[in-house]
Amino acid sequence: MKRLCTISARGGSKGVKGKNLKDLAGKPLLAHSIAQAKESGLFELIAVNSDSAEILEAGLAWGADLALKRPPEMATDTAPKLPAIQWGGSEVERLSGLTFDTFVDLDATSPLRLASDIIGSVELLESQGADNVITGAPARRSPYFNLVELGSDGVVRLAKVPERPIVRRQDAPRCFDMNASIYVWNRQSFFHSQGIFLPKTLLFEMPEERSQDIDSDLDFKIVKLLLEARGSE
């Protein structure tokens, strides 16, 4: 069973300027994902995929095996991420001559995951014969109970109306917030899917304290505090 880990990180960032190289606990944000991938012991190769020469250099300096310069059209503000990940997997196979069974992409902006989360996500895919695995944390709001949407008529309604009224949140079906931390695919799904949700998409549950994704300066401060708290423990 051969496995590839990719870490896709654009140079441009609207929320936090230069966030993928921003120092976090003594090393660039990007380096945390590389270290977790290496610690998992799962991968034949770890590849960083970016439009930024700086990010690619940092990736190699912090332990990635390959650095791939992605095409400009895959690095715009409106470009979807999945085609860039698929392109990266294809390039690694072309350059290495290897054929992979399992593909994993780690989001560089989710540095609070543990190596055990990566291991658990991969085990879930391979043991259950899933098409792919995403990660998420229990949702704070339930679309069946206290998550609402505003209609075109200006009236607020539940986002998802249950068959029978639910009077306690605990009685609602379990819902999760996707945390964009880990994505895992089998080979067939990786190269042929055009979206995240497939006939057999499974979810690996992670706790809220490991699910913070950095999209703003506030997110960065929260992640820094959580990492410092983890270190003190």
ZAMARGU-4260 file (C-alpha; in steps of 0.2 Angstrom, whole numbers, plus 5000, padded with zeros to 4 digits):
<rodrens>
0) 5000/5000/5000 | 5008/5016/4994 | 5003/5033/5001 | 5006/5051/4996 | 5004/5066/5006
5) 5002/5083/4998 | 5002/5100/5006 | 4994/5113/4995 | 4998/5131/5000 | 4996/5147/4989
10) 5007/5162/4991 | 4993/5174/4991 | 4982/5176/5006 | 4968/5189/5009 | 4964/5186/5027
15) 4982/5184/5034 | 4996/5191/5023 | 5009/5178/5020 | 5001/5166/5032 | 5009/5150/5026
20) 5026/5156/5030 | 5021/5166/5046 | 5030/5161/5061 | 5020/5150/5073 | 5029/5143/5088
25) 5046/5145/5081 | 5043/5138/5063 | 5033/5143/5048 | 5015/5138/5048 | 5018/5126/5033
30) 5031/5117/5043 | 5019/5110/5056 | 5009/5100/5043 | 5025/5093/5036 | 5031/5088/5053
35) 5014/5079/5057 | 5015/5070/5040 | 5032/5064/5044 | 5028/5059/5062 | 5013/5048/5055
40) 5025/5037/5046 | 5012/5033/5033 | 5020/5041/5017 | 5032/5036/5004 | 5033/5054/4999
45) 5027/5071/5005 | 5025/5085/4992 | 5022/5104/4994 | 5012/5111/4980 | 5012/5130/4978
50) 5013/5145/4966 | 5026/5153/4978 | 5045/5150/4976 | 5047/5155/4994 | 5034/5142/5000
55) 5042/5129/4989 | 5060/5132/4996 | 5053/5132/5014 | 5044/5116/5011 | 5060/5107/5006
60) 5070/5116/5020 | 5057/5109/5033 | 5057/5091/5026 | 5046/5089/5011 | 5053/5077/4998
65) 5046/5087/4983 | 5041/5105/4979 | 5029/5107/4964 | 5027/5124/4956 | 5008/5124/4951
70) 5002/5132/4935 | 4996/5150/4937 | 4978/5146/4932 | 4977/5135/4948 | 4983/5149/4959
75) 4971/5163/4957 | 4959/5169/4970 | 4944/5160/4962 | 4953/5144/4957 | 4945/5128/4966
80) 4957/5118/4976 | 4953/5101/4971 | 4960/5102/4953 | 4977/5109/4961 | 4978/5094/4973
85) 4974/5082/4959 | 4987/5090/4948 | 5000/5088/4962 | 4997/5070/4964 | 4999/5067/4945
90) 5015/5077/4945 | 5022/5067/4959 | 5018/5050/4951 | 5026/5057/4934 | 5042/5063/4943
95) 5044/5048/4955 | 5038/5034/4944 | 5028/5028/4959 | 5009/5023/4959 | 5000/5027/4974
100) 4985/5019/4982 | 4980/5032/4995 | 4981/5051/4993 | 4981/5063/5008 | 4980/5082/5007
105) 4984/5092/5023 | 4978/5110/5024 | 4993/5120/5029 | 4981/5132/5038 | 4975/5118/5051
110) 4991/5116/5061 | 4982/5109/5077 | 4979/5091/5070 | 4990/5077/5077 | 4998/5063/5068
115) 4986/5052/5076 | 4972/5061/5066 | 4981/5058/5050 | 4983/5039/5054 | 4965/5038/5060
120) 4958/5046/5044 | 4969/5034/5033 | 4964/5019/5043 | 4945/5024/5041 | 4947/5025/5022
125) 4957/5009/5020 | 4947/4998/5032 | 4930/5003/5026 | 4933/5004/5007 | 4927/5022/5007
130) 4929/5033/4992 | 4936/5047/5002 | 4937/5054/5020 | 4935/5071/5027 | 4937/5078/5044
135) 4926/5088/5055 | 4921/5093/5073 | 4904/5092/5081 | 4894/5107/5076 | 4890/5121/5088
140) 4874/5124/5080 | 4861/5112/5073 | 4852/5115/5056 | 4838/5105/5064 | 4837/5116/5080
145) 4846/5133/5081 | 4854/5136/5064 | 4843/5147/5053 | 4843/5154/5036 | 4835/5170/5029
150) 4823/5168/5015 | 4820/5179/5000 | 4804/5185/5008 | 4814/5191/5024 | 4807/5177/5035
155) 4819/5167/5046 | 4817/5148/5045 | 4826/5133/5051 | 4840/5128/5039 | 4834/5110/5039
160) 4816/5107/5044 | 4815/5090/5054 | 4800/5078/5051 | 4795/5080/5069 | 4798/5096/5080
165) 4814/5094/5090 | 4813/5103/5107 | 4831/5099/5113 | 4847/5101/5103 | 4853/5084/5110
170) 4839/5075/5101 | 4844/5082/5084 | 4854/5071/5072 | 4873/5073/5074 | 4880/5087/5063
175) 4898/5092/5060 | 4908/5107/5055 | 4920/5102/5041 | 4937/5108/5048 | 4946/5107/5031
180) 4961/5098/5040 | 4963/5082/5032 | 4957/5075/5015 | 4959/5056/5010 | 4955/5048/4994
185) 4957/5031/4986 | 4966/5031/4969 | 4950/5029/4959 | 4941/5043/4968 | 4956/5055/4968
190) 4959/5056/4950 | 4940/5055/4944 | 4930/5065/4957 | 4924/5083/4953 | 4919/5087/4971
195) 4921/5082/4989 | 4905/5072/4992 | 4905/5055/4984 | 4894/5040/4985 | 4904/5034/5000
200) 4911/5049/5009 | 4915/5046/5027 | 4920/5058/5041 | 4934/5056/5054 | 4929/5066/5069
205) 4941/5078/5077 | 4938/5088/5093 | 4935/5107/5092 | 4952/5111/5100 | 4961/5103/5085
210) 4949/5110/5072 | 4954/5128/5071 | 4957/5134/5053 | 4967/5150/5050 | 4957/5162/5039
215) 4960/5178/5049 | 4972/5187/5061 | 4960/5182/5076 | 4961/5164/5070 | 4980/5165/5070
220) 4980/5172/5088 | 4968/5158/5094 | 4979/5144/5086 | 4995/5152/5094 | 4986/5152/5111
225) 4980/5134/5109 | 4998/5128/5104 | 5006/5137/5119 | 4993/5128/5130 | 4997/5111/5122
230) 5015/5114/5125 | 5013/5119/5143 | 5003/5103/5146
</rodrens>
